[in-house]
Amino acid sequence: MSYKKIDSTALLNIHTLGQLKASGYQPKSIKDELRDNLIVKIKNKENVFEGIWGYEDTVIPDIERAILSQHHINLLGLRGQAKTRIARLMVNLLDEYIPVVKGSELNDDPMQPLSRFAKDLIEEHGDLTPVTWMHRSDRYTEKLATPDVSVADLIGDADPIKAATLRLPYSDERVVHFGLIPRSHRCIFVINELPDLQARIQVSLFNILQEGDIQIRGFKIRLPLDLQFVFTANPEDYTNRGSIVTPLKDRIDSQIVTHYPKTLEIGKKITLQEAKLKGEQEEMVTTNHIMDDLIEQIAIEARSSEFVDAKSGVSARMTISAYENLISSAERRALINGEDKTYVRVADLIGVIPAVCGKVELVYEGEVEGPVIVAQNLVGKAIRAQFLNFFPDPEKIKKVAKDKAGKNPYKPIIDWFMDGNVMDILNDCSDSEYSARLRTIEGLDDLIEKVYPAIQGREKLFMMEFVLHGLSEFSIISKKNLEKGLQFKDLTDSLFDLDKFKFDDDEEDYK
């Protein structure tokens, strides 16, 4: 079908059907719009799905192929994999404006009227039929599939109130109340969590997907709707809560599988992009890339944890909420102590526990352990994994052969705790108290000076605390949760054999 693109400014001056005809406008299907505009963007090397990270070589090419093929799409993936975000971004591939018969309930194209209302209006007014313009941002409809959704909600039904008001018999199609789908004519229509839709409701979609029309109750009307369907589904839903009936699945042209970020760096980009921080929080709290990595590492550990249900997945929303809570923990501490500025601490990870507890589904063993204990365990594993990126591996130091050229870097710290010293790091202690406490530990300051001689101030204090957390995760020292913070001390004889952690000064430094 031929189509003439009209300048957006010129559209605003077209108010009647006659003016629209004179402009050279020709109708165009929504699938043609998506296809043609995608072709332009691909040729211009434009990013169609702005803000979507990690799908550049997997999901996005599949979506672009589906659009070029003019397919209805099902996005299949675990929660928090940007399925709905992708569907919403497809709106950017629509023409900026389309003409609509003014007052039409079904977004009728003036050149191809669909509803009885539009046909009657055009028959009455001819070229003087009023025309309005619909922006692409209004051409998106989203419906969450829930068990209570009915055929009337989606397709429509006879409206007795309309029949009584207009004094029409039920045989008159004007008594029909159209559902969401007909009212989304010439739009993108998204059904989220499709398997949750009852099977009998899914059946009502057969004709729309295959023939592009609907039938309402006993009315002899066929509406050849022009729609782009996008469905989303979670693989878990196929067995736990419902399923997509086979004939409907067969009518959805392309099923595209989404996935979680494949690298920590991609996950960080998503988290930092989506986290909603107030300007005053960013002004008050200074963070660092280590904490960014730790937040993302928690999700990585959760996705491989035996306590977390892998079929349910670990949403990217977990790391986003965790990061927001991390900043809020530091902000709250600064407010309590009357400080205008503060720097994140490893101890601030206490704030991410509620975010983790609320975002992971536990298997039976995890439920027995308890969500808080599982969350703390995941944080600990994240610290252990990231610690090795910044400091010598304590596990290797246990096995090192004696070498007079160096010594165990952790020995002075371990000896300080073995002498019976205890270190409490309270959640809400002031920066000055925090600094004073850490600097009392013999060898801790010297270790940072040796490994990272360039860092100073609050960043140095952060690394000093990081060493304590790392050593506790490798069972070199112990860490105990207090009501108001954490306590580090020597491990007791009942937990491990102290003799194997006695090091000579001439052991190799695994820097």
PLY file of the C-alpha trace (Angstrom):
ply
format ascii 1.0
element vertex 511
property float x
property float y
property float z
element edge 510
property int vertex1
property int vertex2
end_header
0.00 0.00 0.00
1.39 3.40 -0.94
2.04 5.82 1.84
3.00 9.46 1.95
4.77 10.77 5.03
3.45 14.14 6.18
5.50 16.65 8.14
4.43 16.82 11.80
3.95 20.59 11.64
1.65 20.30 8.64
-0.49 17.75 10.48
-1.56 20.33 13.04
-3.23 22.34 10.28
-5.38 19.43 9.06
-8.79 19.37 10.77
-11.15 17.77 8.28
-11.35 14.67 6.12
-11.22 16.81 2.98
-7.95 18.44 4.07
-6.54 15.02 4.89
-7.35 13.71 1.40
-5.80 16.79 -0.18
-2.57 16.24 1.76
-1.99 12.93 0.00
-2.30 10.85 3.14
-2.74 7.10 2.66
-3.57 4.60 5.42
-0.78 2.47 6.80
-0.94 -0.55 9.13
0.78 -0.43 12.51
3.07 -3.31 11.52
4.15 -1.35 8.44
4.84 1.67 10.65
7.02 -0.37 12.98
8.86 -2.06 10.12
9.50 1.10 8.09
10.65 3.18 11.05
12.90 0.35 12.26
14.54 0.14 8.84
15.30 3.88 9.00
16.80 3.58 12.48
18.93 0.58 11.57
20.28 2.40 8.52
21.05 5.47 10.65
22.76 3.31 13.32
20.27 4.59 15.93
19.67 2.76 19.22
16.02 1.73 19.20
15.94 0.37 22.74
17.66 3.08 24.75
18.66 2.07 28.28
18.48 -1.70 27.65
21.84 -3.24 28.49
23.20 -6.73 27.82
20.78 -7.60 25.00
22.73 -5.99 22.16
23.78 -9.33 20.65
20.95 -11.57 21.83
17.43 -10.30 22.52
17.37 -7.03 20.57
18.41 -8.59 17.22
15.62 -11.16 17.68
13.07 -8.40 18.35
14.20 -6.45 15.30
13.87 -9.57 13.15
10.35 -10.13 14.49
9.36 -6.54 13.71
10.79 -6.79 10.20
8.77 -10.00 9.78
5.67 -8.18 11.11
5.20 -10.73 13.85
3.27 -10.72 17.08
5.82 -11.26 19.86
6.02 -13.21 23.11
8.88 -12.22 25.45
9.67 -15.23 27.61
11.88 -14.81 30.65
12.19 -14.69 34.41
11.09 -11.66 36.38
13.12 -8.49 36.22
14.50 -9.06 32.71
13.14 -5.81 31.16
10.36 -7.51 29.16
7.79 -4.79 29.79
10.39 -2.05 29.35
11.20 -3.39 25.87
7.51 -3.49 24.93
7.05 0.12 26.02
10.07 1.26 24.02
8.52 -0.15 20.85
6.26 2.93 20.86
9.27 4.91 19.62
9.03 3.01 16.32
5.54 4.33 15.60
4.83 7.40 13.46
4.70 10.52 15.61
1.05 11.24 14.75
-1.82 9.40 13.06
-5.21 10.85 12.00
-8.32 9.78 13.91
-12.01 10.51 13.37
-12.80 12.96 16.14
-14.81 11.35 18.93
-14.21 7.82 17.69
-13.99 5.20 20.40
-11.94 2.86 18.21
-9.32 5.33 16.95
-10.84 5.08 13.46
-8.68 6.02 10.50
-10.72 8.65 8.55
-9.78 6.90 5.28
-10.67 3.42 6.59
-13.43 3.84 9.21
-14.09 0.79 11.31
-16.83 1.61 13.82
-20.49 2.33 13.19
-19.99 5.75 14.80
-17.22 6.77 12.37
-19.03 5.44 9.31
-22.23 7.31 10.21
-20.31 10.53 10.92
-18.47 10.40 7.60
-21.69 9.61 5.76
-23.34 12.63 7.37
-20.51 15.19 7.06
-18.44 13.92 4.15
-15.25 15.91 3.63
-16.17 18.13 6.60
-15.84 15.21 9.00
-13.68 16.48 11.87
-10.22 14.90 12.18
-7.91 14.96 15.16
-4.36 13.65 15.60
-3.18 10.94 17.97
0.39 11.00 19.28
2.37 7.77 19.42
2.64 8.01 23.22
-1.13 7.40 23.38
-0.93 4.30 21.21
0.13 1.87 23.90
-2.18 -0.28 26.03
-0.99 -2.63 28.75
-3.03 -5.23 30.61
-1.84 -7.49 33.41
-3.32 -10.95 33.02
-5.11 -11.90 36.22
-7.58 -14.74 36.86
-10.49 -12.27 37.09
-10.00 -10.85 33.57
-13.09 -11.59 31.46
-13.88 -11.73 27.75
-15.97 -8.59 28.26
-12.92 -6.78 29.65
-10.78 -7.62 26.64
-13.25 -7.92 23.77
-16.53 -6.35 24.84
-20.18 -7.11 25.61
-23.70 -5.77 25.24
-24.29 -2.79 27.54
-27.84 -2.70 28.93
-27.37 0.85 30.24
-26.37 2.06 26.76
-29.34 0.23 25.25
-31.73 1.87 27.73
-30.19 5.34 27.33
-30.27 5.26 23.52
-33.56 3.34 23.46
-32.12 0.71 21.20
-32.93 -3.01 20.92
-30.22 -5.48 21.85
-29.99 -6.47 18.19
-28.48 -3.05 17.39
-24.69 -3.11 17.38
-24.64 0.38 18.90
-25.45 -1.16 22.30
-22.06 -2.90 22.30
-19.50 -1.77 24.88
-16.08 -2.40 23.39
-13.31 -3.92 25.51
-9.68 -2.91 25.78
-8.55 -4.62 22.60
-10.97 -2.96 20.15
-10.31 0.38 21.84
-6.61 -0.22 21.16
-7.14 -0.38 17.39
-4.00 0.92 15.61
-2.00 0.57 18.85
0.52 -1.71 20.53
-1.35 -3.99 22.94
0.63 -5.73 25.69
-0.61 -8.57 27.89
1.77 -9.20 30.78
2.04 -12.64 32.40
-0.01 -14.32 29.65
-0.11 -17.81 31.29
-2.11 -16.33 34.18
-4.98 -15.64 31.78
-7.63 -18.33 32.05
-7.72 -20.78 29.15
-11.22 -19.75 28.05
-10.07 -16.12 27.88
-7.01 -17.08 25.86
-9.33 -18.76 23.38
-11.02 -15.41 22.74
-7.71 -14.14 21.29
-7.51 -16.76 18.54
-9.39 -14.80 15.87
-7.64 -11.52 16.66
-4.20 -13.02 16.20
-4.96 -15.11 13.11
-7.64 -13.20 11.18
-7.27 -9.81 12.87
-10.94 -9.48 13.79
-13.26 -9.95 16.75
-16.84 -11.09 17.23
-18.89 -9.96 20.22
-21.58 -12.22 21.60
-24.34 -12.78 19.02
-23.72 -9.61 17.03
-23.01 -10.01 13.35
-20.14 -7.57 13.30
-16.59 -8.20 12.24
-13.98 -5.66 13.17
-10.71 -6.13 11.24
-8.55 -4.65 13.96
-5.05 -3.39 13.29
-2.92 -4.31 16.29
0.63 -5.16 17.29
0.46 -7.70 20.10
3.31 -8.14 22.57
2.97 -10.76 25.29
5.22 -11.42 28.26
5.48 -14.68 30.16
7.57 -16.26 32.89
8.73 -19.86 32.25
7.80 -20.70 35.84
4.17 -19.85 35.08
3.88 -22.72 32.64
3.88 -25.22 35.48
3.05 -23.32 38.67
0.15 -21.05 37.84
-1.07 -21.77 34.35
-0.03 -22.24 30.77
-0.39 -20.77 27.32
-2.91 -22.92 25.46
-1.31 -24.60 22.48
-3.45 -23.01 19.70
-2.72 -19.53 21.08
0.99 -20.25 21.38
0.91 -21.43 17.77
-0.57 -18.09 16.68
2.15 -15.98 18.31
4.70 -15.67 15.53
7.96 -15.08 17.46
8.86 -16.19 20.97
11.98 -14.43 22.23
13.83 -15.62 25.34
15.30 -12.96 27.62
18.04 -13.43 30.23
19.81 -11.83 33.17
22.99 -9.73 32.71
25.83 -12.00 31.65
28.54 -9.91 33.29
28.87 -7.93 36.48
29.63 -4.76 34.52
26.36 -4.96 32.59
24.45 -5.55 35.81
26.10 -2.48 37.35
25.06 -0.33 34.41
21.45 -1.38 34.84
21.46 -0.84 38.61
23.09 2.59 38.50
20.79 3.66 35.66
17.58 2.57 37.37
18.31 3.47 41.01
16.21 6.45 42.06
18.30 8.69 44.31
17.45 12.16 45.53
19.85 14.95 44.71
20.57 15.54 48.39
21.50 11.86 48.80
24.02 12.05 45.98
25.36 15.27 47.48
25.73 13.80 50.97
26.89 10.22 50.30
30.05 9.28 48.41
30.28 5.69 47.21
32.87 3.75 45.23
33.10 1.10 42.55
33.81 -1.64 45.11
30.40 -1.18 46.70
28.82 -1.07 43.25
30.48 -4.41 42.51
29.42 -5.87 45.85
25.76 -5.01 45.25
25.84 -6.73 41.88
27.78 -9.68 43.26
24.95 -10.32 45.73
22.60 -10.96 42.80
25.17 -13.22 41.13
25.51 -15.24 44.34
21.72 -15.41 44.77
21.22 -16.77 41.25
23.54 -19.69 42.02
22.54 -20.23 45.66
21.12 -23.56 46.76
18.73 -21.67 49.04
17.15 -19.58 46.27
14.60 -20.94 43.81
16.37 -20.74 40.44
13.08 -21.19 38.53
11.73 -18.01 40.07
14.86 -16.03 39.31
16.45 -13.03 40.99
15.10 -9.82 39.53
17.28 -6.86 38.59
14.92 -4.97 40.89
16.75 -6.60 43.80
20.05 -4.89 43.07
18.28 -1.60 42.35
16.48 -1.69 45.71
19.64 -2.87 47.46
21.67 0.01 46.03
19.02 2.53 47.08
18.99 1.06 50.60
22.79 1.17 50.75
22.83 4.90 50.04
19.98 5.46 52.48
21.87 3.58 55.21
24.83 5.93 54.84
22.51 8.95 54.64
20.66 7.95 57.82
23.93 7.49 59.69
25.14 10.92 58.62
21.85 12.52 59.67
22.02 10.88 63.10
25.54 12.20 63.65
24.86 15.65 62.23
27.35 15.18 59.40
26.96 17.02 56.09
28.99 14.47 54.13
29.78 10.81 54.55
31.41 7.89 52.78
29.88 4.44 52.40
31.07 1.66 54.66
30.98 -2.09 54.21
28.87 -2.15 57.38
26.21 -0.18 55.47
25.38 -3.43 53.67
23.13 -4.11 56.67
20.65 -1.91 54.82
20.44 -4.20 51.80
19.11 -7.16 53.81
15.42 -6.08 53.52
15.83 -5.61 49.75
17.28 -9.11 49.37
14.66 -10.72 51.64
11.84 -9.20 49.63
13.16 -10.10 46.21
14.18 -13.76 46.37
12.01 -16.87 46.49
13.51 -19.47 48.80
13.47 -23.22 48.37
12.54 -25.34 51.37
16.05 -25.39 52.85
16.18 -21.61 52.59
12.84 -21.26 54.32
14.17 -23.37 57.17
17.25 -21.16 57.45
15.13 -18.02 57.31
15.20 -15.18 54.77
17.39 -12.90 56.91
20.04 -15.57 57.44
20.00 -16.42 53.72
20.34 -12.73 52.83
23.27 -12.32 55.23
24.85 -15.43 53.75
24.55 -13.98 50.23
26.12 -10.70 51.33
28.97 -12.66 52.92
29.58 -14.67 49.76
29.62 -11.47 47.72
32.25 -9.97 50.02
34.34 -13.14 49.82
34.21 -13.16 46.00
35.07 -9.47 45.61
37.75 -9.45 48.32
40.03 -11.51 46.11
39.95 -8.77 43.45
41.64 -6.32 45.82
43.69 -8.25 48.41
45.90 -11.37 48.66
44.04 -14.67 48.88
44.01 -15.86 52.53
43.46 -19.44 51.34
46.74 -19.43 49.43
48.61 -17.93 52.38
47.72 -21.00 54.43
49.64 -23.16 51.96
52.52 -20.88 51.14
56.06 -22.19 51.38
58.47 -20.25 53.54
60.29 -17.54 51.66
62.62 -15.12 53.44
61.93 -12.47 50.82
58.49 -11.69 52.29
55.98 -12.35 55.05
52.28 -12.98 55.57
50.55 -9.58 55.10
47.73 -10.41 57.50
49.90 -11.66 60.42
49.94 -8.42 62.50
46.14 -8.12 62.23
45.59 -11.77 63.15
48.01 -11.49 66.08
46.16 -8.40 67.37
42.91 -10.37 67.53
44.65 -13.47 68.93
45.86 -11.33 71.82
42.21 -11.10 72.91
41.32 -7.77 71.31
37.77 -7.22 70.01
36.54 -4.65 67.49
32.93 -3.42 67.39
31.80 -1.53 64.27
28.45 0.05 65.13
26.00 0.85 62.35
25.47 4.46 63.39
28.86 5.47 64.77
30.23 8.83 63.64
33.03 9.17 61.11
35.49 10.20 63.82
34.63 7.22 66.03
34.75 4.90 63.01
38.23 6.14 62.13
39.49 5.90 65.68
38.28 2.33 66.10
39.82 1.04 62.86
43.18 2.70 63.55
43.53 0.85 66.87
43.96 -2.46 65.03
47.68 -3.12 64.70
48.87 -3.81 61.16
45.62 -2.77 59.45
46.77 0.70 58.45
50.18 -0.67 57.38
48.53 -3.30 55.14
46.58 -0.66 53.20
49.69 1.54 52.97
51.55 -1.36 51.42
48.87 -2.63 49.03
47.31 0.74 48.11
49.84 3.46 48.96
48.02 6.12 46.94
44.67 6.09 48.75
44.05 8.28 51.78
41.28 9.56 54.03
37.83 8.01 54.00
38.64 5.71 51.08
41.50 4.26 53.12
39.19 3.68 56.09
36.78 1.88 53.78
39.55 -0.48 52.62
40.61 -1.09 56.22
37.09 -2.18 57.11
36.88 -4.25 53.92
39.91 -6.24 55.12
38.11 -7.16 58.35
35.03 -8.37 56.48
37.16 -10.29 54.00
39.19 -12.06 56.68
36.00 -13.04 58.51
34.52 -14.55 55.33
37.67 -16.66 54.96
37.37 -17.74 58.60
40.61 -16.03 59.64
38.78 -13.96 62.25
35.18 -14.18 63.38
32.31 -11.79 62.71
29.24 -11.64 64.92
26.04 -9.69 64.36
25.24 -7.37 67.24
21.94 -5.60 67.78
23.50 -2.32 66.69
26.35 -3.43 64.49
29.10 -6.02 64.02
31.80 -7.47 66.26
35.12 -8.82 64.99
37.30 -11.02 67.18
39.52 -14.08 67.23
37.96 -17.40 66.32
37.44 -19.75 69.25
39.07 -23.16 69.57
35.70 -24.82 68.91
35.54 -23.30 65.42
39.00 -24.04 64.09
42.55 -25.10 64.96
44.47 -21.94 65.87
47.83 -23.57 65.13
47.29 -23.62 61.39
46.94 -19.82 61.39
50.27 -19.25 63.19
52.52 -17.74 60.57
56.23 -17.09 60.56
57.44 -13.66 59.59
59.30 -15.08 56.61
56.23 -16.46 54.81
55.65 -15.16 51.29
53.54 -12.04 50.80
50.84 -12.93 48.26
50.33 -9.36 47.17
0 1
1 2
2 3
3 4
4 5
5 6
6 7
7 8
8 9
9 10
10 11
11 12
12 13
13 14
14 15
15 16
16 17
17 18
18 19
19 20
20 21
21 22
22 23
23 24
24 25
25 26
26 27
27 28
28 29
29 30
30 31
31 32
32 33
33 34
34 35
35 36
36 37
37 38
38 39
39 40
40 41
41 42
42 43
43 44
44 45
45 46
46 47
47 48
48 49
49 50
50 51
51 52
52 53
53 54
54 55
55 56
56 57
57 58
58 59
59 60
60 61
61 62
62 63
63 64
64 65
65 66
66 67
67 68
68 69
69 70
70 71
71 72
72 73
73 74
74 75
75 76
76 77
77 78
78 79
79 80
80 81
81 82
82 83
83 84
84 85
85 86
86 87
87 88
88 89
89 90
90 91
91 92
92 93
93 94
94 95
95 96
96 97
97 98
98 99
99 100
100 101
101 102
102 103
103 104
104 105
105 106
106 107
107 108
108 109
109 110
110 111
111 112
112 113
113 114
114 115
115 116
116 117
117 118
118 119
119 120
120 121
121 122
122 123
123 124
124 125
125 126
126 127
127 128
128 129
129 130
130 131
131 132
132 133
133 134
134 135
135 136
136 137
137 138
138 139
139 140
140 141
141 142
142 143
143 144
144 145
145 146
146 147
147 148
148 149
149 150
150 151
151 152
152 153
153 154
154 155
155 156
156 157
157 158
158 159
159 160
160 161
161 162
162 163
163 164
164 165
165 166
166 167
167 168
168 169
169 170
170 171
171 172
172 173
173 174
174 175
175 176
176 177
177 178
178 179
179 180
180 181
181 182
182 183
183 184
184 185
185 186
186 187
187 188
188 189
189 190
190 191
191 192
192 193
193 194
194 195
195 196
196 197
197 198
198 199
199 200
200 201
201 202
202 203
203 204
204 205
205 206
206 207
207 208
208 209
209 210
210 211
211 212
212 213
213 214
214 215
215 216
216 217
217 218
218 219
219 220
220 221
221 222
222 223
223 224
224 225
225 226
226 227
227 228
228 229
229 230
230 231
231 232
232 233
233 234
234 235
235 236
236 237
237 238
238 239
239 240
240 241
241 242
242 243
243 244
244 245
245 246
246 247
247 248
248 249
249 250
250 251
251 252
252 253
253 254
254 255
255 256
256 257
257 258
258 259
259 260
260 261
261 262
262 263
263 264
264 265
265 266
266 267
267 268
268 269
269 270
270 271
271 272
272 273
273 274
274 275
275 276
276 277
277 278
278 279
279 280
280 281
281 282
282 283
283 284
284 285
285 286
286 287
287 288
288 289
289 290
290 291
291 292
292 293
293 294
294 295
295 296
296 297
297 298
298 299
299 300
300 301
301 302
302 303
303 304
304 305
305 306
306 307
307 308
308 309
309 310
310 311
311 312
312 313
313 314
314 315
315 316
316 317
317 318
318 319
319 320
320 321
321 322
322 323
323 324
324 325
325 326
326 327
327 328
328 329
329 330
330 331
331 332
332 333
333 334
334 335
335 336
336 337
337 338
338 339
339 340
340 341
341 342
342 343
343 344
344 345
345 346
346 347
347 348
348 349
349 350
350 351
351 352
352 353
353 354
354 355
355 356
356 357
357 358
358 359
359 360
360 361
361 362
362 363
363 364
364 365
365 366
366 367
367 368
368 369
369 370
370 371
371 372
372 373
373 374
374 375
375 376
376 377
377 378
378 379
379 380
380 381
381 382
382 383
383 384
384 385
385 386
386 387
387 388
388 389
389 390
390 391
391 392
392 393
393 394
394 395
395 396
396 397
397 398
398 399
399 400
400 401
401 402
402 403
403 404
404 405
405 406
406 407
407 408
408 409
409 410
410 411
411 412
412 413
413 414
414 415
415 416
416 417
417 418
418 419
419 420
420 421
421 422
422 423
423 424
424 425
425 426
426 427
427 428
428 429
429 430
430 431
431 432
432 433
433 434
434 435
435 436
436 437
437 438
438 439
439 440
440 441
441 442
442 443
443 444
444 445
445 446
446 447
447 448
448 449
449 450
450 451
451 452
452 453
453 454
454 455
455 456
456 457
457 458
458 459
459 460
460 461
461 462
462 463
463 464
464 465
465 466
466 467
467 468
468 469
469 470
470 471
471 472
472 473
473 474
474 475
475 476
476 477
477 478
478 479
479 480
480 481
481 482
482 483
483 484
484 485
485 486
486 487
487 488
488 489
489 490
490 491
491 492
492 493
493 494
494 495
495 496
496 497
497 498
498 499
499 500
500 501
501 502
502 503
503 504
504 505
505 506
506 507
507 508
508 509
509 510
